Amino acid sequence: MHLMEKFIKTKSGLEIYTESFGAMNQGIFWYDVFCKKLSDSGYFVVRFDHRDTGFSSVIDYSSNPYNLLPFF
């Protein structure tokens, strides 16, 4: 299992601790029946594609730079 721990600092100075772990496969590899079993067990499932893979839009980052700072 791959575990990544990270602190994200907001503009207001708050630090948010995050953890992500697992195979890091995009959403198209998470089958509906698997997600349903998780949700039936009481978990909330969010299935997504990584940027530019799967069903997500492909973005030209040279003309549209990727930046999370506006969200904080």
N, CA, C and O atoms as a GROMACS GRO file, in nm:
protein
  288
    1MET      N    1   0.085  -0.118   0.000
    1MET     CA    2   0.000   0.000   0.000
    1MET      C    3   0.089   0.123   0.000
    1MET      O    4   0.182   0.134   0.081
    2HIS      N    5   0.062   0.215  -0.088
    2HIS     CA    6   0.135   0.341  -0.097
    2HIS      C    7   0.061   0.445  -0.014
    2HIS      O    8  -0.058   0.466  -0.033
    3LEU      N    9   0.132   0.511   0.078
    3LEU     CA   10   0.072   0.613   0.163
    3LEU      C   11   0.143   0.744   0.138
    3LEU      O   12   0.266   0.751   0.142
    4MET      N   13   0.066   0.850   0.114
    4MET     CA   14   0.123   0.982   0.097
    4MET      C   15   0.059   1.074   0.201
    4MET      O   16  -0.063   1.087   0.207
    5GLU      N   17   0.143   1.136   0.284
    5GLU     CA   18   0.097   1.231   0.385
    5GLU      C   19   0.140   1.370   0.342
    5GLU      O   20   0.252   1.390   0.295
    6LYS      N   21   0.051   1.467   0.360
    6LYS     CA   22   0.081   1.602   0.313
    6LYS      C   23   0.003   1.704   0.394
    6LYS      O   24  -0.112   1.681   0.432
    7PHE      N   25   0.066   1.818   0.420
    7PHE     CA   26  -0.002   1.933   0.479
    7PHE      C   27  -0.029   2.034   0.369
    7PHE      O   28   0.058   2.064   0.288
    8ILE      N   29  -0.151   2.086   0.366
    8ILE     CA   30  -0.188   2.192   0.272
    8ILE      C   31  -0.213   2.316   0.355
    8ILE      O   32  -0.292   2.314   0.449
    9LYS      N   33  -0.146   2.426   0.320
    9LYS     CA   34  -0.161   2.550   0.394
    9LYS      C   35  -0.250   2.646   0.315
    9LYS      O   36  -0.224   2.672   0.198
   10THR      N   37  -0.355   2.697   0.379
   10THR     CA   38  -0.448   2.789   0.314
   10THR      C   39  -0.395   2.932   0.321
   10THR      O   40  -0.300   2.960   0.393
   11LYS      N   41  -0.458   3.021   0.245
   11LYS     CA   42  -0.419   3.163   0.248
   11LYS      C   43  -0.432   3.222   0.387
   11LYS      O   44  -0.354   3.309   0.425
   12SER      N   45  -0.530   3.174   0.463
   12SER     CA   46  -0.552   3.227   0.598
   12SER      C   47  -0.458   3.167   0.702
   12SER      O   48  -0.466   3.201   0.819
   13GLY      N   49  -0.369   3.077   0.659
   13GLY     CA   50  -0.271   3.020   0.750
   13GLY      C   51  -0.308   2.886   0.812
   13GLY      O   52  -0.229   2.829   0.887
   14LEU      N   53  -0.428   2.836   0.784
   14LEU     CA   54  -0.467   2.705   0.837
   14LEU      C   55  -0.386   2.596   0.769
   14LEU      O   56  -0.357   2.604   0.649
   15GLU      N   57  -0.349   2.494   0.844
   15GLU     CA   58  -0.283   2.378   0.787
   15GLU      C   59  -0.378   2.260   0.792
   15GLU      O   60  -0.433   2.228   0.897
   16ILE      N   61  -0.398   2.196   0.678
   16ILE     CA   62  -0.488   2.082   0.667
   16ILE      C   63  -0.404   1.959   0.638
   16ILE      O   64  -0.331   1.954   0.539
   17TYR      N   65  -0.414   1.859   0.726
   17TYR     CA   66  -0.340   1.734   0.708
   17TYR      C   67  -0.421   1.642   0.617
   17TYR      O   68  -0.541   1.625   0.638
   18THR      N   69  -0.356   1.583   0.518
   18THR     CA   70  -0.424   1.490   0.428
   18THR      C   71  -0.345   1.361   0.418
   18THR      O   72  -0.222   1.360   0.432
   19GLU      N   73  -0.414   1.253   0.393
   19GLU     CA   74  -0.353   1.124   0.364
   19GLU      C   75  -0.420   1.066   0.241
   19GLU      O   76  -0.542   1.075   0.226
   20SER      N   77  -0.342   1.008   0.153
   20SER     CA   78  -0.399   0.931   0.043
   20SER      C   79  -0.320   0.802   0.034
   20SER      O   80  -0.199   0.800   0.054
   21PHE      N   81  -0.390   0.694   0.004
   21PHE     CA   82  -0.321   0.566  -0.002
   21PHE      C   83  -0.394   0.473  -0.096
   21PHE      O   84  -0.511   0.494  -0.130
   22GLY      N   85  -0.324   0.371  -0.138
   22GLY     CA   86  -0.381   0.273  -0.229
   22GLY      C   87  -0.305   0.269  -0.360
   22GLY      O   88  -0.196   0.325  -0.372
   23ALA      N   89  -0.363   0.202  -0.457
   23ALA     CA   90  -0.298   0.182  -0.586
   23ALA      C   91  -0.301   0.307  -0.672
   23ALA      O   92  -0.231   0.314  -0.773
   24MET      N   93  -0.381   0.406  -0.634
   24MET     CA   94  -0.394   0.532  -0.708
   24MET      C   95  -0.440   0.512  -0.852
   24MET      O   96  -0.399   0.585  -0.942
   25ASN      N   97  -0.526   0.413  -0.873
   25ASN     CA   98  -0.585   0.393  -1.005
   25ASN      C   99  -0.696   0.493  -1.027
   25ASN      O  100  -0.767   0.530  -0.932
   26GLN      N  101  -0.713   0.538  -1.150
   26GLN     CA  102  -0.821   0.632  -1.179
   26GLN      C  103  -0.956   0.561  -1.171
   26GLN      O  104  -0.964   0.438  -1.167
   27GLY      N  105  -1.061   0.642  -1.168
   27GLY     CA  106  -1.196   0.593  -1.145
   27GLY      C  107  -1.246   0.486  -1.239
   27GLY      O  108  -1.330   0.404  -1.202
   28ILE      N  109  -1.195   0.483  -1.362
   28ILE     CA  110  -1.245   0.383  -1.456
   28ILE      C  111  -1.206   0.242  -1.416
   28ILE      O  112  -1.260   0.145  -1.471
   29PHE      N  113  -1.112   0.227  -1.322
   29PHE     CA  114  -1.073   0.094  -1.274
   29PHE      C  115  -1.153   0.052  -1.151
   29PHE      O  116  -1.138  -0.062  -1.105
   30TRP      N  117  -1.236   0.139  -1.098
   30TRP     CA  118  -1.320   0.106  -0.984
   30TRP      C  119  -1.458   0.065  -1.037
   30TRP      O  120  -1.538   0.150  -1.075
   31TYR      N  121  -1.484  -0.064  -1.041
   31TYR     CA  122  -1.608  -0.115  -1.098
   31TYR      C  123  -1.729  -0.078  -1.013
   31TYR      O  124  -1.718  -0.064  -0.891
   32ASP      N  125  -1.844  -0.063  -1.079
   32ASP     CA  126  -1.968  -0.026  -1.010
   32ASP      C  127  -2.000  -0.119  -0.894
   32ASP      O  128  -2.038  -0.074  -0.786
   33VAL      N  129  -1.985  -0.250  -0.915
   33VAL     CA  130  -2.020  -0.347  -0.811
   33VAL      C  131  -1.930  -0.329  -0.688
   33VAL      O  132  -1.976  -0.345  -0.575
   34PHE      N  133  -1.801  -0.297  -0.708
   34PHE     CA  134  -1.709  -0.272  -0.597
   34PHE      C  135  -1.751  -0.148  -0.519
   34PHE      O  136  -1.755  -0.149  -0.396
   35CYS      N  137  -1.782  -0.040  -0.591
   35CYS     CA  138  -1.825   0.085  -0.527
   35CYS      C  139  -1.955   0.066  -0.451
   35CYS      O  140  -1.973   0.121  -0.342
   36LYS      N  141  -2.047  -0.013  -0.508
   36LYS     CA  142  -2.174  -0.040  -0.441
   36LYS      C  143  -2.152  -0.118  -0.312
   36LYS      O  144  -2.217  -0.089  -0.211
   37LYS      N  145  -2.062  -0.215  -0.314
   37LYS     CA  146  -2.034  -0.292  -0.191
   37LYS      C  147  -1.978  -0.200  -0.082
   37LYS      O  148  -2.013  -0.214   0.035
   38LEU      N  149  -1.891  -0.108  -0.121
   38LEU     CA  150  -1.837  -0.013  -0.023
   38LEU      C  151  -1.948   0.075   0.034
   38LEU      O  152  -1.957   0.094   0.155
   39SER      N  153  -2.033   0.129  -0.054
   39SER     CA  154  -2.139   0.219  -0.007
   39SER      C  155  -2.244   0.142   0.074
   39SER      O  156  -2.298   0.196   0.171
   40ASP      N  157  -2.272   0.018   0.036
   40ASP     CA  158  -2.366  -0.064   0.114
   40ASP      C  159  -2.311  -0.095   0.254
   40ASP      O  160  -2.388  -0.126   0.345
   41SER      N  161  -2.179  -0.087   0.270
   41SER     CA  162  -2.115  -0.111   0.400
   41SER      C  163  -2.106   0.016   0.484
   41SER      O  164  -2.047   0.015   0.592
   42GLY      N  165  -2.164   0.126   0.432
   42GLY     CA  166  -2.166   0.250   0.509
   42GLY      C  167  -2.061   0.352   0.471
   42GLY      O  168  -2.052   0.458   0.534
   43TYR      N  169  -1.981   0.322   0.370
   43TYR     CA  170  -1.879   0.417   0.326
   43TYR      C  171  -1.934   0.511   0.221
   43TYR      O  172  -2.026   0.475   0.147
   44PHE      N  173  -1.880   0.631   0.214
   44PHE     CA  174  -1.913   0.728   0.110
   44PHE      C  175  -1.803   0.718   0.005
   44PHE      O  176  -1.686   0.738   0.036
   45VAL      N  177  -1.838   0.689  -0.118
   45VAL     CA  178  -1.741   0.663  -0.224
   45VAL      C  179  -1.738   0.779  -0.322
   45VAL      O  180  -1.842   0.822  -0.372
   46VAL      N  181  -1.618   0.829  -0.349
   46VAL     CA  182  -1.598   0.929  -0.454
   46VAL      C  183  -1.507   0.865  -0.557
   46VAL      O  184  -1.394   0.827  -0.527
   47ARG      N  185  -1.555   0.854  -0.678
   47ARG     CA  186  -1.478   0.792  -0.786
   47ARG      C  187  -1.445   0.900  -0.887
   47ARG      O  188  -1.534   0.969  -0.936
   48PHE      N  189  -1.317   0.917  -0.919
   48PHE     CA  190  -1.276   1.023  -1.010
   48PHE      C  191  -1.160   0.977  -1.098
   48PHE      O  192  -1.090   0.881  -1.067
   49ASP      N  193  -1.142   1.047  -1.206
   49ASP     CA  194  -1.027   1.025  -1.294
   49ASP      C  195  -0.918   1.125  -1.258
   49ASP      O  196  -0.946   1.239  -1.222
   50HIS      N  197  -0.794   1.080  -1.269
   50HIS     CA  198  -0.683   1.174  -1.258
   50HIS      C  199  -0.686   1.266  -1.380
   50HIS      O  200  -0.749   1.233  -1.481
   51ARG      N  201  -0.620   1.380  -1.372
   51ARG     CA  202  -0.618   1.473  -1.485
   51ARG      C  203  -0.575   1.402  -1.612
   51ARG      O  204  -0.484   1.318  -1.611
   52ASP      N  205  -0.640   1.436  -1.721
   52ASP     CA  206  -0.602   1.391  -1.855
   52ASP      C  207  -0.604   1.240  -1.874
   52ASP      O  208  -0.535   1.189  -1.963
   53THR      N  209  -0.680   1.166  -1.794
   53THR     CA  210  -0.691   1.022  -1.813
   53THR      C  211  -0.838   0.983  -1.808
   53THR      O  212  -0.923   1.063  -1.769
   54GLY      N  213  -0.866   0.862  -1.846
   54GLY     CA  214  -1.003   0.813  -1.836
   54GLY      C  215  -1.102   0.898  -1.912
   54GLY      O  216  -1.082   0.928  -2.030
   55PHE      N  217  -1.211   0.938  -1.844
   55PHE     CA  218  -1.318   1.014  -1.907
   55PHE      C  219  -1.303   1.165  -1.888
   55PHE      O  220  -1.380   1.241  -1.945
   56SER      N  221  -1.204   1.209  -1.810
   56SER     CA  222  -1.186   1.352  -1.783
   56SER      C  223  -1.136   1.426  -1.906
   56SER      O  224  -1.080   1.367  -1.998
   57SER      N  225  -1.158   1.557  -1.906
   57SER     CA  226  -1.111   1.642  -2.015
   57SER      C  227  -0.959   1.642  -2.021
   57SER      O  228  -0.892   1.631  -1.919
   58VAL      N  229  -0.907   1.657  -2.141
   58VAL     CA  230  -0.763   1.675  -2.161
   58VAL      C  231  -0.739   1.824  -2.171
   58VAL      O  232  -0.804   1.894  -2.249
   59ILE      N  233  -0.645   1.874  -2.093
   59ILE     CA  234  -0.619   2.018  -2.086
   59ILE      C  235  -0.479   2.047  -2.134
   59ILE      O  236  -0.385   1.975  -2.101
   60ASP      N  237  -0.465   2.152  -2.213
   60ASP     CA  238  -0.334   2.200  -2.256
   60ASP      C  239  -0.280   2.291  -2.146
   60ASP      O  240  -0.318   2.408  -2.138
   61TYR      N  241  -0.193   2.237  -2.061
   61TYR     CA  242  -0.145   2.313  -1.945
   61TYR      C  243  -0.046   2.422  -1.981
   61TYR      O  244  -0.018   2.509  -1.898
   62SER      N  245   0.007   2.421  -2.103
   62SER     CA  246   0.095   2.532  -2.143
   62SER      C  247   0.014   2.660  -2.161
   62SER      O  248   0.066   2.769  -2.137
   63SER      N  249  -0.112   2.648  -2.203
   63SER     CA  250  -0.197   2.767  -2.217
   63SER      C  251  -0.295   2.783  -2.101
   63SER      O  252  -0.353   2.890  -2.084
   64ASN      N  253  -0.315   2.678  -2.020
   64ASN     CA  254  -0.403   2.681  -1.903
   64ASN      C  255  -0.330   2.620  -1.784
   64ASN      O  256  -0.355   2.504  -1.750
   65PRO      N  257  -0.241   2.696  -1.718
   65PRO     CA  258  -0.163   2.639  -1.607
   65PRO      C  259  -0.252   2.588  -1.493
   65PRO      O  260  -0.357   2.645  -1.465
   66TYR      N  261  -0.207   2.481  -1.430
   66TYR     CA  262  -0.278   2.419  -1.318
   66TYR      C  263  -0.232   2.483  -1.188
   66TYR      O  264  -0.112   2.484  -1.159
   67ASN      N  265  -0.326   2.536  -1.110
   67ASN     CA  266  -0.290   2.606  -0.988
   67ASN      C  267  -0.404   2.592  -0.886
   67ASN      O  268  -0.517   2.631  -0.914
   68LEU      N  269  -0.375   2.538  -0.770
   68LEU     CA  270  -0.476   2.521  -0.664
   68LEU      C  271  -0.489   2.643  -0.574
   68LEU      O  272  -0.586   2.652  -0.498
   69LEU      N  273  -0.396   2.736  -0.581
   69LEU     CA  274  -0.398   2.850  -0.490
   69LEU      C  275  -0.528   2.930  -0.490
   69LEU      O  276  -0.567   2.977  -0.383
   70PRO      N  277  -0.597   2.949  -0.603
   70PRO     CA  278  -0.723   3.024  -0.598
   70PRO      C  279  -0.830   2.960  -0.508
   70PRO      O  280  -0.924   3.028  -0.467
   71PHE      N  281  -0.817   2.831  -0.479
   71PHE     CA  282  -0.916   2.763  -0.396
   71PHE      C  283  -0.893   2.784  -0.247
   71PHE      O  284  -0.978   2.744  -0.167
   72PHE      N  285  -0.781   2.845  -0.208
   72PHE     CA  286  -0.749   2.861  -0.066
   72PHE      C  287  -0.746   3.004  -0.025
   72PHE      O  288  -0.720   3.034   0.092
   0.00000   0.00000   0.00000
